[in-house]
Amino acid sequence: MMAPNEKAARVLPTSEAAQESQLNDLDSAISARRCKAVAKLAAQLALAGREVHELAGGGFMVCKHGHAHQAADLDALESFALRVGAA
């Protein structure tokens, strides 16, 4: 049992664990940034009357009035949005 003034011993992460934690933080930040970019483009395209669907195999399908355009990745989706005047 510890005395009231004693502090518990702190276990410092090993450098490998610290690096893993930093990588997880970076992955999470990148993922959040990507989600925001997708949401922004989807909103801009929605204002232009188009629906954006994220495909299970990667990429996006943009639809309007029975016509569809497939974008292979986020860059292609952004390029399409610029081309149709939505971004």
N, C-alpha and C positions, 0 to 999 in steps of 0.2 A: 504494500500500500504506500502511496506517495504522501509526503507531507504537504500541507496546503500551499506552500510557497514553491514547491518543486514543479518543474515543467516536464512534460512527457518528452521522451527522446524522439527526435524527428528523423525519419528515414529519408535521406536525399535520393532522388532517382539516379540511376546509373546513367552514364552518357548515352547508352543505347536506348534506354527507356525515355530519356529526355528527347532524343532525336525522333523516336517513334511518336511521341506526343506532339512535337512540332509538326511532323508530317501530317498527322491527323488533323491538326488545326488548319494547316494549309489546304488540305483536301476539302475540309468543311467550308473554308472561305471561298475556295474556287467554286465549289458546288453551289453555294449561296449566290455568288456573282452570276453564275450561269443561269440559275433559276430566275433571277431578276431580269436578266437579258431576254430570256425566253418570254417571260410574262410581259415585258415592255413591248416586244415585237408582236406578240399575240394581241395585245390591246390595240396597238396601232393598226394592225391588219383588221381587227374587228371593227374599228371605226370606219374602215374602208369597205366594210361589208363582207369580209372574208373570215372563215373559220380556220383555226390552226389546230391540228391534231398531232401529238407526238407519237411516232411509230415505235412499236416494241423493239424492232431491230435497229433502231437509231434513225435519225432524220425526222422530217416533218412532212405532213400532207396539208396543203392549203387549199380550201374549197370555196367556191362561190358559184351559185346558180348551176350546179351540176358539172362544173368544170373543176379540175383539180391540177395542182402543181406539186410535185414532190421535190423537197429540198433535202439534200444529203446530210447537211449539218447546220449548225447555227450560223456560220458564215454565209452559206447558201440561202438560208431563210432571210437574213439581213439584206443580202443582195436582191432577192426577189421583192422584199418590202420596198426597197429603194426604187426598183424598176417600175413598180405599180403606183408609186407616189404615196405610199403609206408611212414611210419613215423619213 
